Amino acid sequence: MSTEPRLSVVIPAYNEEFRIGKTLELISKYLEQQPYTWEIIVVDDCSSDRTAQRVQDFSSAGVR
């Protein structure tokens, strides 16, 4: 089986500190039920809040 993701979900983000966690949680929960490999890519457009930190925290938590 290939380790390359079959699906890439790209999420553009700007000042989403208070919403990005729930968004990532819901999307990953759905994708975990799918029979194919996937990845989530968050593109942070120079947010002035803690959006990037929230995404890093989610990623570091090992949620998959």
N, CA, C, O and CB atoms as a CASP TS submission, in Angstrom:
PFRMAT TS
TARGET T0000
AUTHOR 0000-0000-0000
METHOD Language model
MODEL 1
PARENT N/A
ATOM      1  N   MET     1       0.844  -1.176   0.000  1.00  0.00           N
ATOM      2  CA  MET     1       0.000   0.000   0.000  1.00  0.00           C
ATOM      3  C   MET     1       0.892   1.244   0.000  1.00  0.00           C
ATOM      4  O   MET     1       1.899   1.295   0.707  1.00  0.00           O
ATOM      5  CB  MET     1      -0.962  -0.005   1.223  1.00  0.00           C
ATOM      6  N   SER     2       0.521   2.224  -0.782  1.00  0.00           N
ATOM      7  CA  SER     2       1.277   3.458  -0.907  1.00  0.00           C
ATOM      8  C   SER     2       1.101   4.333   0.327  1.00  0.00           C
ATOM      9  O   SER     2       0.016   4.404   0.904  1.00  0.00           O
ATOM     10  CB  SER     2       0.852   4.218  -2.158  1.00  0.00           C
ATOM     11  N   THR     3       2.181   4.995   0.723  1.00  0.00           N
ATOM     12  CA  THR     3       2.086   5.934   1.838  1.00  0.00           C
ATOM     13  C   THR     3       1.766   7.338   1.340  1.00  0.00           C
ATOM     14  O   THR     3       1.513   8.240   2.139  1.00  0.00           O
ATOM     15  CB  THR     3       3.390   5.945   2.644  1.00  0.00           C
ATOM     16  N   GLU     4       1.775   7.523   0.032  1.00  0.00           N
ATOM     17  CA  GLU     4       1.393   8.807  -0.549  1.00  0.00           C
ATOM     18  C   GLU     4      -0.094   9.043  -0.296  1.00  0.00           C
ATOM     19  O   GLU     4      -0.896   8.127  -0.477  1.00  0.00           O
ATOM     20  CB  GLU     4       1.712   8.849  -2.076  1.00  0.00           C
ATOM     21  N   PRO     5      -0.477  10.239   0.114  1.00  0.00           N
ATOM     22  CA  PRO     5      -1.906  10.493   0.333  1.00  0.00           C
ATOM     23  C   PRO     5      -2.684  10.463  -0.979  1.00  0.00           C
ATOM     24  O   PRO     5      -2.247  11.004  -1.995  1.00  0.00           O
ATOM     25  CB  PRO     5      -2.108  11.845   1.028  1.00  0.00           C
ATOM     26  N   ARG     6      -3.818   9.835  -0.931  1.00  0.00           N
ATOM     27  CA  ARG     6      -4.697   9.805  -2.100  1.00  0.00           C
ATOM     28  C   ARG     6      -5.510  11.093  -2.181  1.00  0.00           C
ATOM     29  O   ARG     6      -5.889  11.533  -3.266  1.00  0.00           O
ATOM     30  CB  ARG     6      -5.635   8.580  -2.045  1.00  0.00           C
ATOM     31  N   LEU     7      -5.770  11.682  -1.034  1.00  0.00           N
ATOM     32  CA  LEU     7      -6.563  12.898  -0.968  1.00  0.00           C
ATOM     33  C   LEU     7      -5.837  13.944  -0.137  1.00  0.00           C
ATOM     34  O   LEU     7      -5.346  13.652   0.953  1.00  0.00           O
ATOM     35  CB  LEU     7      -7.955  12.612  -0.381  1.00  0.00           C
ATOM     36  N   SER     8      -5.773  15.158  -0.657  1.00  0.00           N
ATOM     37  CA  SER     8      -5.230  16.293   0.085  1.00  0.00           C
ATOM     38  C   SER     8      -6.356  17.300   0.293  1.00  0.00           C
ATOM     39  O   SER     8      -6.982  17.754  -0.665  1.00  0.00           O
ATOM     40  CB  SER     8      -4.014  16.946  -0.669  1.00  0.00           C
ATOM     41  N   VAL     9      -6.605  17.642   1.549  1.00  0.00           N
ATOM     42  CA  VAL     9      -7.602  18.651   1.881  1.00  0.00           C
ATOM     43  C   VAL     9      -6.825  19.915   2.251  1.00  0.00           C
ATOM     44  O   VAL     9      -6.052  19.916   3.209  1.00  0.00           O
ATOM     45  CB  VAL     9      -8.560  18.174   3.063  1.00  0.00           C
ATOM     46  N   VAL    10      -7.030  20.981   1.495  1.00  0.00           N
ATOM     47  CA  VAL    10      -6.327  22.234   1.727  1.00  0.00           C
ATOM     48  C   VAL    10      -7.289  23.227   2.376  1.00  0.00           C
ATOM     49  O   VAL    10      -8.362  23.507   1.840  1.00  0.00           O
ATOM     50  CB  VAL    10      -5.746  22.806   0.398  1.00  0.00           C
ATOM     51  N   ILE    11      -6.899  23.748   3.521  1.00  0.00           N
ATOM     52  CA  ILE    11      -7.734  24.687   4.265  1.00  0.00           C
ATOM     53  C   ILE    11      -7.016  26.033   4.318  1.00  0.00           C
ATOM     54  O   ILE    11      -5.994  26.157   4.993  1.00  0.00           O
ATOM     55  CB  ILE    11      -8.042  24.156   5.707  1.00  0.00           C
ATOM     56  N   PRO    12      -7.533  27.041   3.619  1.00  0.00           N
ATOM     57  CA  PRO    12      -6.961  28.374   3.764  1.00  0.00           C
ATOM     58  C   PRO    12      -7.423  28.966   5.098  1.00  0.00           C
ATOM     59  O   PRO    12      -8.584  28.815   5.477  1.00  0.00           O
ATOM     60  CB  PRO    12      -7.373  29.295   2.569  1.00  0.00           C
ATOM     61  N   ALA    13      -6.516  29.636   5.804  1.00  0.00           N
ATOM     62  CA  ALA    13      -6.874  30.160   7.124  1.00  0.00           C
ATOM     63  C   ALA    13      -6.299  31.553   7.326  1.00  0.00           C
ATOM     64  O   ALA    13      -5.161  31.835   6.950  1.00  0.00           O
ATOM     65  CB  ALA    13      -6.378  29.220   8.231  1.00  0.00           C
ATOM     66  N   TYR    14      -7.103  32.413   7.923  1.00  0.00           N
ATOM     67  CA  TYR    14      -6.650  33.738   8.325  1.00  0.00           C
ATOM     68  C   TYR    14      -7.389  34.108   9.605  1.00  0.00           C
ATOM     69  O   TYR    14      -8.610  34.265   9.601  1.00  0.00           O
ATOM     70  CB  TYR    14      -6.894  34.801   7.192  1.00  0.00           C
ATOM     71  N   ASN    15      -6.660  34.243  10.678  1.00  0.00           N
ATOM     72  CA  ASN    15      -7.223  34.574  11.993  1.00  0.00           C
ATOM     73  C   ASN    15      -8.366  33.629  12.379  1.00  0.00           C
ATOM     74  O   ASN    15      -9.484  34.060  12.661  1.00  0.00           O
ATOM     75  CB  ASN    15      -7.722  36.023  12.001  1.00  0.00           C
ATOM     76  N   GLU    16      -8.057  32.351  12.382  1.00  0.00           N
ATOM     77  CA  GLU    16      -9.039  31.308  12.703  1.00  0.00           C
ATOM     78  C   GLU    16      -8.740  30.629  14.040  1.00  0.00           C
ATOM     79  O   GLU    16      -9.148  29.489  14.263  1.00  0.00           O
ATOM     80  CB  GLU    16      -9.072  30.261  11.594  1.00  0.00           C
ATOM     81  N   GLU    17      -8.047  31.311  14.906  1.00  0.00           N
ATOM     82  CA  GLU    17      -7.620  30.734  16.185  1.00  0.00           C
ATOM     83  C   GLU    17      -8.742  30.011  16.930  1.00  0.00           C
ATOM     84  O   GLU    17      -8.520  28.939  17.492  1.00  0.00           O
ATOM     85  CB  GLU    17      -7.057  31.819  17.067  1.00  0.00           C
ATOM     86  N   PHE    18      -9.916  30.575  16.938  1.00  0.00           N
ATOM     87  CA  PHE    18     -11.009  30.015  17.737  1.00  0.00           C
ATOM     88  C   PHE    18     -11.861  29.000  16.975  1.00  0.00           C
ATOM     89  O   PHE    18     -12.732  28.366  17.570  1.00  0.00           O
ATOM     90  CB  PHE    18     -11.891  31.128  18.235  1.00  0.00           C
ATOM     91  N   ARG    19     -11.627  28.833  15.670  1.00  0.00           N
ATOM     92  CA  ARG    19     -12.419  27.888  14.890  1.00  0.00           C
ATOM     93  C   ARG    19     -11.619  26.750  14.300  1.00  0.00           C
ATOM     94  O   ARG    19     -12.184  25.692  14.026  1.00  0.00           O
ATOM     95  CB  ARG    19     -13.109  28.603  13.801  1.00  0.00           C
ATOM     96  N   ILE    20     -10.323  26.926  14.093  1.00  0.00           N
ATOM     97  CA  ILE    20      -9.540  25.950  13.346  1.00  0.00           C
ATOM     98  C   ILE    20      -9.463  24.590  14.047  1.00  0.00           C
ATOM     99  O   ILE    20      -9.442  23.556  13.379  1.00  0.00           O
ATOM    100  CB  ILE    20      -8.147  26.485  13.119  1.00  0.00           C
ATOM    101  N   GLY    21      -9.420  24.578  15.362  1.00  0.00           N
ATOM    102  CA  GLY    21      -9.345  23.305  16.086  1.00  0.00           C
ATOM    103  C   GLY    21     -10.542  22.414  15.815  1.00  0.00           C
ATOM    104  O   GLY    21     -10.390  21.231  15.511  1.00  0.00           O
ATOM    105  N   LYS    22     -11.730  22.984  15.924  1.00  0.00           N
ATOM    106  CA  LYS    22     -12.957  22.214  15.681  1.00  0.00           C
ATOM    107  C   LYS    22     -13.033  21.780  14.222  1.00  0.00           C
ATOM    108  O   LYS    22     -13.453  20.662  13.923  1.00  0.00           O
ATOM    109  CB  LYS    22     -14.206  23.043  16.055  1.00  0.00           C
ATOM    110  N   THR    23     -12.626  22.665  13.315  1.00  0.00           N
ATOM    111  CA  THR    23     -12.622  22.334  11.891  1.00  0.00           C
ATOM    112  C   THR    23     -11.714  21.145  11.623  1.00  0.00           C
ATOM    113  O   THR    23     -12.112  20.200  10.942  1.00  0.00           O
ATOM    114  CB  THR    23     -12.176  23.543  11.055  1.00  0.00           C
ATOM    115  N   LEU    24     -10.505  21.186  12.150  1.00  0.00           N
ATOM    116  CA  LEU    24      -9.562  20.082  11.947  1.00  0.00           C
ATOM    117  C   LEU    24     -10.079  18.790  12.579  1.00  0.00           C
ATOM    118  O   LEU    24      -9.923  17.706  12.017  1.00  0.00           O
ATOM    119  CB  LEU    24      -8.187  20.439  12.533  1.00  0.00           C
ATOM    120  N   GLU    25     -10.683  18.918  13.728  1.00  0.00           N
ATOM    121  CA  GLU    25     -11.241  17.749  14.406  1.00  0.00           C
ATOM    122  C   GLU    25     -12.336  17.084  13.562  1.00  0.00           C
ATOM    123  O   GLU    25     -12.326  15.867  13.375  1.00  0.00           O
ATOM    124  CB  GLU    25     -11.804  18.151  15.777  1.00  0.00           C
ATOM    125  N   LEU    26     -13.261  17.872  13.064  1.00  0.00           N
ATOM    126  CA  LEU    26     -14.365  17.326  12.272  1.00  0.00           C
ATOM    127  C   LEU    26     -13.884  16.708  10.964  1.00  0.00           C
ATOM    128  O   LEU    26     -14.335  15.629  10.577  1.00  0.00           O
ATOM    129  CB  LEU    26     -15.383  18.413  11.979  1.00  0.00           C
ATOM    130  N   ILE    27     -12.980  17.385  10.294  1.00  0.00           N
ATOM    131  CA  ILE    27     -12.475  16.864   9.017  1.00  0.00           C
ATOM    132  C   ILE    27     -11.681  15.583   9.240  1.00  0.00           C
ATOM    133  O   ILE    27     -11.868  14.606   8.514  1.00  0.00           O
ATOM    134  CB  ILE    27     -11.596  17.918   8.308  1.00  0.00           C
ATOM    135  N   SER    28     -10.804  15.574  10.226  1.00  0.00           N
ATOM    136  CA  SER    28     -10.007  14.369  10.449  1.00  0.00           C
ATOM    137  C   SER    28     -10.865  13.201  10.923  1.00  0.00           C
ATOM    138  O   SER    28     -10.606  12.053  10.562  1.00  0.00           O
ATOM    139  CB  SER    28      -8.910  14.648  11.463  1.00  0.00           C
ATOM    140  N   LYS    29     -11.881  13.489  11.728  1.00  0.00           N
ATOM    141  CA  LYS    29     -12.789  12.421  12.174  1.00  0.00           C
ATOM    142  C   LYS    29     -13.478  11.758  10.973  1.00  0.00           C
ATOM    143  O   LYS    29     -13.608  10.535  10.920  1.00  0.00           O
ATOM    144  CB  LYS    29     -13.852  12.987  13.154  1.00  0.00           C
ATOM    145  N   TYR    30     -13.913  12.574  10.020  1.00  0.00           N
ATOM    146  CA  TYR    30     -14.531  12.036   8.806  1.00  0.00           C
ATOM    147  C   TYR    30     -13.512  11.233   7.995  1.00  0.00           C
ATOM    148  O   TYR    30     -13.790  10.112   7.567  1.00  0.00           O
ATOM    149  CB  TYR    30     -15.120  13.177   7.947  1.00  0.00           C
ATOM    150  N   LEU    31     -12.345  11.811   7.791  1.00  0.00           N
ATOM    151  CA  LEU    31     -11.343  11.155   6.948  1.00  0.00           C
ATOM    152  C   LEU    31     -10.835   9.843   7.544  1.00  0.00           C
ATOM    153  O   LEU    31     -10.487   8.919   6.809  1.00  0.00           O
ATOM    154  CB  LEU    31     -10.177  12.088   6.719  1.00  0.00           C
ATOM    155  N   GLU    32     -10.793   9.763   8.854  1.00  0.00           N
ATOM    156  CA  GLU    32     -10.362   8.525   9.510  1.00  0.00           C
ATOM    157  C   GLU    32     -11.266   7.344   9.162  1.00  0.00           C
ATOM    158  O   GLU    32     -10.843   6.191   9.248  1.00  0.00           O
ATOM    159  CB  GLU    32     -10.330   8.717  11.019  1.00  0.00           C
ATOM    160  N   GLN    33     -12.479   7.619   8.780  1.00  0.00           N
ATOM    161  CA  GLN    33     -13.433   6.564   8.429  1.00  0.00           C
ATOM    162  C   GLN    33     -13.307   6.113   6.974  1.00  0.00           C
ATOM    163  O   GLN    33     -13.972   5.162   6.561  1.00  0.00           O
ATOM    164  CB  GLN    33     -14.845   7.042   8.688  1.00  0.00           C
ATOM    165  N   GLN    34     -12.467   6.783   6.203  1.00  0.00           N
ATOM    166  CA  GLN    34     -12.344   6.490   4.784  1.00  0.00           C
ATOM    167  C   GLN    34     -11.262   5.430   4.541  1.00  0.00           C
ATOM    168  O   GLN    34     -10.306   5.327   5.309  1.00  0.00           O
ATOM    169  CB  GLN    34     -12.025   7.774   4.000  1.00  0.00           C
ATOM    170  N   PRO    35     -11.417   4.651   3.475  1.00  0.00           N
ATOM    171  CA  PRO    35     -10.475   3.555   3.217  1.00  0.00           C
ATOM    172  C   PRO    35      -9.208   3.982   2.464  1.00  0.00           C
ATOM    173  O   PRO    35      -8.438   3.126   2.029  1.00  0.00           O
ATOM    174  CB  PRO    35     -11.171   2.477   2.435  1.00  0.00           C
ATOM    175  N   TYR    36      -8.988   5.264   2.306  1.00  0.00           N
ATOM    176  CA  TYR    36      -7.836   5.733   1.545  1.00  0.00           C
ATOM    177  C   TYR    36      -6.950   6.633   2.413  1.00  0.00           C
ATOM    178  O   TYR    36      -7.361   7.111   3.471  1.00  0.00           O
ATOM    179  CB  TYR    36      -8.296   6.488   0.282  1.00  0.00           C
ATOM    180  N   THR    37      -5.739   6.843   1.936  1.00  0.00           N
ATOM    181  CA  THR    37      -4.818   7.712   2.654  1.00  0.00           C
ATOM    182  C   THR    37      -5.145   9.173   2.362  1.00  0.00           C
ATOM    183  O   THR    37      -5.690   9.499   1.307  1.00  0.00           O
ATOM    184  CB  THR    37      -3.359   7.397   2.269  1.00  0.00           C
ATOM    185  N   TRP    38      -4.810  10.039   3.300  1.00  0.00           N
ATOM    186  CA  TRP    38      -5.176  11.444   3.168  1.00  0.00           C
ATOM    187  C   TRP    38      -4.209  12.317   3.957  1.00  0.00           C
ATOM    188  O   TRP    38      -3.417  11.838   4.768  1.00  0.00           O
ATOM    189  CB  TRP    38      -6.619  11.675   3.645  1.00  0.00           C
ATOM    190  N   GLU    39      -4.305  13.604   3.690  1.00  0.00           N
ATOM    191  CA  GLU    39      -3.554  14.597   4.443  1.00  0.00           C
ATOM    192  C   GLU    39      -4.379  15.866   4.517  1.00  0.00           C
ATOM    193  O   GLU    39      -5.213  16.130   3.651  1.00  0.00           O
ATOM    194  CB  GLU    39      -2.167  14.869   3.798  1.00  0.00           C
ATOM    195  N   ILE    40      -4.141  16.647   5.553  1.00  0.00           N
ATOM    196  CA  ILE    40      -4.773  17.951   5.688  1.00  0.00           C
ATOM    197  C   ILE    40      -3.652  18.984   5.671  1.00  0.00           C
ATOM    198  O   ILE    40      -2.689  18.889   6.432  1.00  0.00           O
ATOM    199  CB  ILE    40      -5.644  18.050   7.007  1.00  0.00           C
ATOM    200  N   ILE    41      -3.792  19.964   4.799  1.00  0.00           N
ATOM    201  CA  ILE    41      -2.816  21.041   4.683  1.00  0.00           C
ATOM    202  C   ILE    41      -3.520  22.342   5.042  1.00  0.00           C
ATOM    203  O   ILE    41      -4.524  22.703   4.429  1.00  0.00           O
ATOM    204  CB  ILE    41      -2.194  21.107   3.242  1.00  0.00           C
ATOM    205  N   VAL    42      -2.992  23.039   6.032  1.00  0.00           N
ATOM    206  CA  VAL    42      -3.541  24.341   6.410  1.00  0.00           C
ATOM    207  C   VAL    42      -2.581  25.412   5.904  1.00  0.00           C
ATOM    208  O   VAL    42      -1.389  25.395   6.210  1.00  0.00           O
ATOM    209  CB  VAL    42      -3.751  24.451   7.968  1.00  0.00           C
ATOM    210  N   VAL    43      -3.120  26.337   5.130  1.00  0.00           N
ATOM    211  CA  VAL    43      -2.336  27.444   4.600  1.00  0.00           C
ATOM    212  C   VAL    43      -2.721  28.693   5.386  1.00  0.00           C
ATOM    213  O   VAL    43      -3.816  29.233   5.225  1.00  0.00           O
ATOM    214  CB  VAL    43      -2.576  27.637   3.055  1.00  0.00           C
ATOM    215  N   ASP    44      -1.804  29.139   6.235  1.00  0.00           N
ATOM    216  CA  ASP    44      -2.050  30.302   7.091  1.00  0.00           C
ATOM    217  C   ASP    44      -1.526  31.547   6.385  1.00  0.00           C
ATOM    218  O   ASP    44      -0.332  31.653   6.106  1.00  0.00           O
ATOM    219  CB  ASP    44      -1.375  30.129   8.493  1.00  0.00           C
ATOM    220  N   ASP    45      -2.415  32.481   6.099  1.00  0.00           N
ATOM    221  CA  ASP    45      -2.073  33.692   5.358  1.00  0.00           C
ATOM    222  C   ASP    45      -1.676  34.822   6.308  1.00  0.00           C
ATOM    223  O   ASP    45      -2.340  35.857   6.373  1.00  0.00           O
ATOM    224  CB  ASP    45      -3.252  34.130   4.477  1.00  0.00           C
ATOM    225  N   CYS    46      -0.586  34.608   7.039  1.00  0.00           N
ATOM    226  CA  CYS    46      -0.029  35.622   7.956  1.00  0.00           C
ATOM    227  C   CYS    46      -1.030  36.091   9.008  1.00  0.00           C
ATOM    228  O   CYS    46      -1.190  37.291   9.229  1.00  0.00           O
ATOM    229  CB  CYS    46       0.456  36.822   7.164  1.00  0.00           C
ATOM    230  N   SER    47      -1.687  35.161   9.641  1.00  0.00           N
ATOM    231  CA  SER    47      -2.636  35.513  10.703  1.00  0.00           C
ATOM    232  C   SER    47      -1.952  36.305  11.805  1.00  0.00           C
ATOM    233  O   SER    47      -0.775  36.093  12.095  1.00  0.00           O
ATOM    234  CB  SER    47      -3.282  34.252  11.288  1.00  0.00           C
ATOM    235  N   SER    48      -2.696  37.216  12.416  1.00  0.00           N
ATOM    236  CA  SER    48      -2.152  37.999  13.521  1.00  0.00           C
ATOM    237  C   SER    48      -2.539  37.400  14.879  1.00  0.00           C
ATOM    238  O   SER    48      -2.192  37.948  15.926  1.00  0.00           O
ATOM    239  CB  SER    48      -2.639  39.447  13.427  1.00  0.00           C
ATOM    240  N   ASP    49      -3.253  36.283  14.853  1.00  0.00           N
ATOM    241  CA  ASP    49      -3.617  35.612  16.098  1.00  0.00           C
ATOM    242  C   ASP    49      -2.814  34.311  16.214  1.00  0.00           C
ATOM    243  O   ASP    49      -1.755  34.184  15.598  1.00  0.00           O
ATOM    244  CB  ASP    49      -5.158  35.326  16.153  1.00  0.00           C
ATOM    245  N   ARG    50      -3.294  33.374  16.976  1.00  0.00           N
ATOM    246  CA  ARG    50      -2.567  32.121  17.223  1.00  0.00           C
ATOM    247  C   ARG    50      -3.032  30.967  16.336  1.00  0.00           C
ATOM    248  O   ARG    50      -2.978  29.808  16.748  1.00  0.00           O
ATOM    249  CB  ARG    50      -2.716  31.725  18.671  1.00  0.00           C
ATOM    250  N   THR    51      -3.478  31.270  15.145  1.00  0.00           N
ATOM    251  CA  THR    51      -3.932  30.219  14.233  1.00  0.00           C
ATOM    252  C   THR    51      -2.838  29.180  13.998  1.00  0.00           C
ATOM    253  O   THR    51      -3.081  27.982  14.141  1.00  0.00           O
ATOM    254  CB  THR    51      -4.373  30.828  12.896  1.00  0.00           C
ATOM    255  N   ALA    52      -1.646  29.627  13.640  1.00  0.00           N
ATOM    256  CA  ALA    52      -0.547  28.696  13.351  1.00  0.00           C
ATOM    257  C   ALA    52      -0.232  27.822  14.558  1.00  0.00           C
ATOM    258  O   ALA    52       0.026  26.628  14.404  1.00  0.00           O
ATOM    259  CB  ALA    52       0.708  29.466  12.922  1.00  0.00           C
ATOM    260  N   GLN    53      -0.250  28.400  15.754  1.00  0.00           N
ATOM    261  CA  GLN    53       0.030  27.625  16.966  1.00  0.00           C
ATOM    262  C   GLN    53      -1.043  26.577  17.208  1.00  0.00           C
ATOM    263  O   GLN    53      -0.729  25.453  17.599  1.00  0.00           O
ATOM    264  CB  GLN    53       0.139  28.550  18.179  1.00  0.00           C
ATOM    265  N   ARG    54      -2.293  26.924  16.983  1.00  0.00           N
ATOM    266  CA  ARG    54      -3.390  25.962  17.159  1.00  0.00           C
ATOM    267  C   ARG    54      -3.243  24.779  16.197  1.00  0.00           C
ATOM    268  O   ARG    54      -3.480  23.631  16.573  1.00  0.00           O
ATOM    269  CB  ARG    54      -4.753  26.654  16.942  1.00  0.00           C
ATOM    270  N   VAL    55      -2.851  25.070  14.957  1.00  0.00           N
ATOM    271  CA  VAL    55      -2.653  24.006  13.970  1.00  0.00           C
ATOM    272  C   VAL    55      -1.481  23.122  14.401  1.00  0.00           C
ATOM    273  O   VAL    55      -1.578  21.897  14.330  1.00  0.00           O
ATOM    274  CB  VAL    55      -2.398  24.603  12.553  1.00  0.00           C
ATOM    275  N   GLN    56      -0.394  23.716  14.840  1.00  0.00           N
ATOM    276  CA  GLN    56       0.752  22.952  15.321  1.00  0.00           C
ATOM    277  C   GLN    56       0.369  22.081  16.514  1.00  0.00           C
ATOM    278  O   GLN    56       0.766  20.918  16.586  1.00  0.00           O
ATOM    279  CB  GLN    56       1.896  23.893  15.701  1.00  0.00           C
ATOM    280  N   ASP    57      -0.390  22.632  17.437  1.00  0.00           N
ATOM    281  CA  ASP    57      -0.839  21.872  18.596  1.00  0.00           C
ATOM    282  C   ASP    57      -1.671  20.669  18.162  1.00  0.00           C
ATOM    283  O   ASP    57      -1.498  19.572  18.693  1.00  0.00           O
ATOM    284  CB  ASP    57      -1.650  22.766  19.543  1.00  0.00           C
ATOM    285  N   PHE    58      -2.556  20.863  17.219  1.00  0.00           N
ATOM    286  CA  PHE    58      -3.401  19.776  16.730  1.00  0.00           C
ATOM    287  C   PHE    58      -2.538  18.701  16.088  1.00  0.00           C
ATOM    288  O   PHE    58      -2.727  17.510  16.334  1.00  0.00           O
ATOM    289  CB  PHE    58      -4.448  20.300  15.725  1.00  0.00           C
ATOM    290  N   SER    59      -1.596  19.128  15.267  1.00  0.00           N
ATOM    291  CA  SER    59      -0.713  18.204  14.573  1.00  0.00           C
ATOM    292  C   SER    59       0.164  17.424  15.571  1.00  0.00           C
ATOM    293  O   SER    59       0.363  16.218  15.424  1.00  0.00           O
ATOM    294  CB  SER    59       0.167  18.968  13.568  1.00  0.00           C
ATOM    295  N   SER    60       0.670  18.117  16.563  1.00  0.00           N
ATOM    296  CA  SER    60       1.540  17.488  17.558  1.00  0.00           C
ATOM    297  C   SER    60       0.799  16.494  18.455  1.00  0.00           C
ATOM    298  O   SER    60       1.396  15.573  19.014  1.00  0.00           O
ATOM    299  CB  SER    60       2.188  18.553  18.415  1.00  0.00           C
ATOM    300  N   ALA    61      -0.492  16.697  18.577  1.00  0.00           N
ATOM    301  CA  ALA    61      -1.300  15.814  19.425  1.00  0.00           C
ATOM    302  C   ALA    61      -1.410  14.409  18.849  1.00  0.00           C
ATOM    303  O   ALA    61      -1.860  13.486  19.528  1.00  0.00           O
ATOM    304  CB  ALA    61      -2.690  16.397  19.614  1.00  0.00           C
ATOM    305  N   GLY    62      -0.995  14.250  17.590  1.00  0.00           N
ATOM    306  CA  GLY    62      -1.020  12.929  16.977  1.00  0.00           C
ATOM    307  C   GLY    62      -2.404  12.451  16.627  1.00  0.00           C
ATOM    308  O   GLY    62      -2.642  11.245  16.557  1.00  0.00           O
ATOM    309  N   VAL    63      -3.317  13.363  16.407  1.00  0.00           N
ATOM    310  CA  VAL    63      -4.685  12.987  16.046  1.00  0.00           C
ATOM    311  C   VAL    63      -4.675  12.446  14.637  1.00  0.00           C
ATOM    312  O   VAL    63      -4.296  13.143  13.695  1.00  0.00           O
ATOM    313  CB  VAL    63      -5.661  14.191  16.171  1.00  0.00           C
ATOM    314  N   ARG    64      -5.093  11.207  14.493  1.00  0.00           N
ATOM    315  CA  ARG    64      -5.176  10.559  13.179  1.00  0.00           C
ATOM    316  C   ARG    64      -6.180   9.454  13.270  1.00  0.00           C
ATOM    317  O   ARG    64      -6.425   8.759  12.284  1.00  0.00           O
ATOM    318  CB  ARG    64      -3.800  10.015  12.707  1.00  0.00           C
TER
END
